[in-house]
Amino acid sequence: MIYGLQITDREIIWTVNGQVIMRENNTLGNTKFFPAVSVFIPEGVKNGIGEIDIDWIRVYQA
């Protein structure tokens, strides 16, 4: 799967495999962002084992 996040002056667009999943108005202004990856195991899960494989992260500014 390929997850995408595009931030424009007007909106924030989330995609999965190129398909738009959600659009929201950009109320963040010119906030600086950085990539962060987290594996979340919900509270109450015993012996929760999680795995995530990341081939690459691409960050660019248009």
C-alpha positions as CSV (number, residue, x, y, z in Angstrom):
1,M,0.0,0.0,0.0
2,I,1.1,3.5,-0.7
3,Y,-0.1,6.2,1.7
4,G,0.0,9.8,0.6
5,L,-0.6,13.2,2.3
6,Q,-0.7,16.4,0.2
7,I,-0.9,19.8,1.9
8,T,-1.9,22.8,-0.1
9,D,-2.8,26.3,1.0
10,R,-6.5,25.4,0.9
11,E,-6.7,21.7,1.9
12,I,-5.1,18.6,3.3
13,I,-5.6,15.5,1.1
14,W,-5.1,11.9,2.3
15,T,-4.7,9.1,-0.2
16,V,-4.2,5.3,-0.3
17,N,-2.8,3.8,-3.5
18,G,-3.6,7.1,-5.3
19,Q,-7.2,7.2,-4.3
20,V,-8.4,10.1,-2.2
21,I,-9.6,8.9,1.2
22,M,-10.3,12.3,2.9
23,R,-10.1,16.0,2.3
24,E,-10.1,18.7,5.0
25,N,-9.7,22.4,5.0
26,N,-6.2,23.4,5.8
27,T,-6.4,25.3,9.1
28,L,-2.7,24.7,9.9
29,G,-1.3,27.6,7.9
30,N,2.4,27.3,7.3
31,T,3.1,24.8,10.1
32,K,6.3,22.9,9.5
33,F,5.9,19.1,9.4
34,F,8.3,16.1,9.6
35,P,7.8,12.4,8.8
36,A,7.0,10.2,11.8
37,V,6.1,6.5,11.9
38,S,4.4,4.8,14.8
39,V,3.2,1.3,15.5
40,F,0.2,1.6,17.8
41,I,-0.9,-1.3,20.0
42,P,-4.3,-0.4,21.7
43,E,-4.6,-0.5,25.4
44,G,-5.8,-3.8,26.8
45,V,-4.3,-5.9,24.1
46,K,-2.2,-8.6,25.7
47,N,1.0,-9.8,24.0
48,G,0.3,-7.4,21.2
49,I,2.8,-7.9,18.4
50,G,2.9,-5.4,15.6
51,E,5.1,-5.2,12.5
52,I,5.5,-2.6,9.9
53,D,7.7,-2.7,6.8
54,I,8.6,0.5,5.2
55,D,10.4,0.5,1.9
56,W,10.9,4.2,1.6
57,I,9.6,7.6,2.6
58,R,9.6,10.4,0.0
59,V,9.2,14.0,1.1
60,Y,9.2,16.9,-1.4
61,Q,8.1,20.5,-1.7
62,A,6.4,21.7,-4.8
